[in-house]
Amino acid sequence: MKTTIHIWDLPLRLFHWLLAASVIAAYVTAKLGGELMDWHGRLGIFILGLLLFRIVWGFIGSTHARFSSFFPTFGRVRTYLRGQWQGVGHNPLGAFSVLALLSAVAVQIGTGLFANDDIAFEGPFYHFINKSLSDQLTGWHSLLFNVLLGLVVLHLLAIIFYRWVKKTNLVKPMLTGKKDIPTSLAFELAQQQHTHGVGAFRLIISLLLSSTIAWGVAGGVEKFFPAQAAAPQPSTSSNADF
């Protein structure tokens, strides 16, 4: 017998699909270049905001969104490899995938903040370092995207594997937030842990923190700490002796 439970909250699902769409859009704008590089930069800041939200939400969000609920500890991995793991969220190997993807996105954003394209685009932190280091980080930004792409491909292959081999649909729960699990497991989990809902206050805090930091990175910081001092104005006074 199966029981339908709510597993992925709406903020988490929105984060998932917005991140996927934003990464695709950032890739397309970077490849096309030109005036679209401005949009590439804006998308980078938006992805930064999404990533910051996910990090905060991973500590104060709903039960299954919290890192503590799925972090791949040694004990959890060992239990999973023995075929004894029971859970409704990310399994330990899936947790590795999630953390790897978030880390890869973080590296992309971090290097992109200092990058330049030698034409018209400069990351918001470009002026805080020298040109040589910016060029190096730009190269890493381009190269490491292949790592992110590889992780995405592995993620998609895992979804296909679970769908056709294990007969488990991983996409539907990320769309609806609901998942069918054995009734016995649902009852056991209900007895073992106290569940946390979304919580309006915690959601507002997460949104405020992530959006404020993203705003600061996008230009707010530079308003308070200018990267370059204003150029001295030429003197209009005469040096002639009277």
C-alpha positions in Angstrom: 0.0 0.0 0.0 1.2 3.5 -0.9 0.9 6.8 0.9 1.3 10.1 -0.8 3.4 12.6 1.2 4.6 16.1 0.5 8.3 16.0 0.1 9.6 19.0 -1.9 8.3 22.4 -0.9 7.4 25.1 -3.4 10.4 27.4 -2.8 12.7 24.4 -3.4 10.9 23.4 -6.6 11.0 27.0 -7.9 14.7 27.1 -7.1 15.3 23.9 -9.0 13.6 24.9 -12.2 14.7 28.6 -12.1 18.3 27.4 -11.7 18.0 25.0 -14.6 16.5 27.7 -16.9 19.0 30.3 -15.8 22.0 28.1 -16.4 20.8 27.3 -19.9 20.1 31.0 -20.6 23.5 32.0 -19.3 25.2 29.4 -21.5 23.3 30.6 -24.6 24.0 34.3 -24.0 27.7 33.6 -23.4 27.9 31.6 -26.7 26.1 34.3 -28.7 28.1 37.1 -27.0 27.8 40.7 -28.2 25.2 42.8 -26.5 23.8 39.6 -24.8 26.9 39.6 -22.6 25.1 42.2 -20.4 22.3 39.7 -20.0 24.9 37.0 -19.2 26.1 39.1 -16.4 22.5 39.8 -15.1 21.8 36.1 -15.2 24.9 35.4 -13.3 23.8 37.7 -10.5 20.3 36.0 -10.6 21.9 32.6 -10.3 24.0 33.9 -7.4 20.8 34.9 -5.6 19.3 31.5 -6.3 22.4 29.8 -4.9 22.5 31.9 -1.8 18.8 31.2 -1.2 19.4 27.5 -1.5 22.2 27.6 1.0 20.2 29.5 3.6 17.1 27.3 2.9 19.3 24.3 3.4 19.6 25.2 7.0 16.3 26.8 7.9 13.9 25.4 5.2 11.4 22.6 5.4 12.5 19.1 6.5 13.6 17.5 3.3 15.2 20.7 2.0 17.6 20.9 4.9 21.1 19.6 4.3 21.0 17.8 7.6 18.2 15.5 6.2 20.3 14.1 3.3 24.0 15.0 3.9 25.9 11.9 2.8 27.6 10.9 6.1 29.7 7.8 6.2 27.0 5.9 8.1 24.3 6.8 5.5 26.6 5.9 2.6 27.5 2.6 4.2 23.8 1.8 4.9 22.9 2.7 1.3 25.7 0.5 -0.2 24.4 -2.4 2.0 20.9 -2.0 0.6 19.5 -1.0 4.0 18.9 2.7 3.5 15.3 3.9 3.9 14.3 7.4 3.2 12.1 9.6 1.0 14.4 12.4 0.0 17.8 12.3 -1.7 19.6 9.0 -1.1 23.3 9.3 -0.2 24.5 9.1 -3.8 21.9 11.6 -4.9 23.1 13.8 -2.1 26.6 13.7 -3.5 25.2 14.8 -6.9 23.2 17.7 -5.4 26.2 19.0 -3.4 28.5 18.6 -6.5 26.1 20.6 -8.7 25.8 23.3 -6.1 29.5 23.5 -5.7 30.1 23.6 -9.5 27.6 26.5 -9.8 29.3 28.3 -6.9 32.6 28.1 -8.6 31.2 29.3 -11.9 29.6 32.3 -10.2 32.7 33.0 -8.2 35.0 33.1 -11.2 32.5 35.0 -13.3 32.4 37.9 -10.8 36.0 38.7 -11.7 35.9 37.7 -15.4 36.1 39.9 -18.6 35.8 39.3 -22.3 38.4 41.8 -23.5 35.6 43.7 -25.3 32.7 45.1 -23.3 31.9 42.8 -20.4 33.5 43.0 -17.0 32.3 41.2 -13.9 31.2 43.3 -10.9 34.5 42.5 -9.0 36.8 42.9 -12.1 38.3 46.2 -10.8 39.3 44.7 -7.5 42.0 42.5 -9.0 44.6 43.0 -11.8 44.0 42.2 -15.4 46.2 39.1 -15.5 44.4 37.4 -12.6 41.0 38.4 -14.2 42.1 36.7 -17.5 43.1 33.6 -15.6 39.8 33.4 -13.8 38.0 34.0 -17.1 39.8 31.0 -18.5 38.8 28.9 -15.5 35.2 30.2 -15.8 35.0 28.9 -19.4 36.9 25.6 -18.7 35.0 24.7 -15.5 31.7 25.0 -17.3 32.5 21.7 -18.9 32.7 20.2 -15.4 29.2 21.6 -14.6 27.9 20.3 -17.9 29.3 16.9 -17.2 27.5 16.9 -13.8 24.3 17.9 -15.4 24.6 15.0 -17.9 25.2 12.6 -15.1 22.2 14.0 -13.3 20.0 13.5 -16.3 21.3 9.9 -16.8 20.5 9.1 -13.2 16.9 10.4 -13.7 16.6 8.1 -16.8 18.1 5.2 -14.9 15.7 5.5 -12.0 12.7 6.0 -14.4 13.3 3.0 -16.6 15.3 0.6 -14.4 14.0 1.2 -10.9 10.6 2.4 -12.1 10.9 5.6 -9.9 9.8 8.9 -11.4 12.1 11.6 -9.9 10.7 14.4 -12.1 7.1 14.3 -11.0 7.9 15.0 -7.3 9.9 18.0 -8.3 6.9 19.3 -10.3 4.2 18.5 -7.8 6.1 18.3 -4.5 4.4 14.9 -3.8 5.7 11.4 -3.7 4.2 8.0 -3.2 6.0 5.8 -0.7 5.1 2.6 1.2 2.6 3.3 4.0 4.9 1.5 6.5 7.8 3.8 5.7 5.6 6.9 6.0 4.4 5.8 9.4 8.0 5.0 10.5 9.3 8.3 9.4 6.5 10.2 11.1 7.4 8.5 14.4 11.1 9.2 14.0 11.3 12.9 13.2 9.6 16.2 13.7 8.8 17.7 10.4 9.3 21.4 9.5 7.0 23.2 7.0 7.9 26.1 4.8 7.3 28.8 7.5 6.6 32.3 6.2 9.1 34.0 8.5 11.9 31.6 7.6 11.1 32.1 3.9 11.2 35.9 4.2 14.5 35.8 6.0 16.0 33.5 3.3 14.7 35.8 0.5 16.0 38.9 2.2 19.4 37.5 2.9 19.9 36.1 -0.6 18.6 39.2 -2.5 20.5 41.7 -0.3 23.8 39.9 -0.9 23.1 39.5 -4.6 22.3 43.3 -4.7 25.5 44.1 -3.0 27.6 42.0 -5.4 25.8 43.5 -8.4 26.9 47.0 -7.5 25.8 47.8 -4.0 29.3 47.1 -2.6 31.0 49.3 -5.1 28.8 52.2 -4.1 30.3 52.1 -0.6 33.8 50.9 -1.6 34.7 52.5 -5.0 37.2 50.4 -6.9 39.0 53.4 -8.3 39.4 56.9 -7.0 38.0 59.7 -9.0 40.5 61.1 -11.4 41.9 64.5 -10.3 40.4 67.4 -12.2 42.9 69.7 -14.0 43.5 72.9 -12.3 42.0 76.0 -13.9 44.0 78.4 -11.9 46.8 80.3 -13.6 50.4 79.8 -12.6 51.4 83.2 -13.8 53.0 85.6 -11.4 51.5 89.0 -10.8 
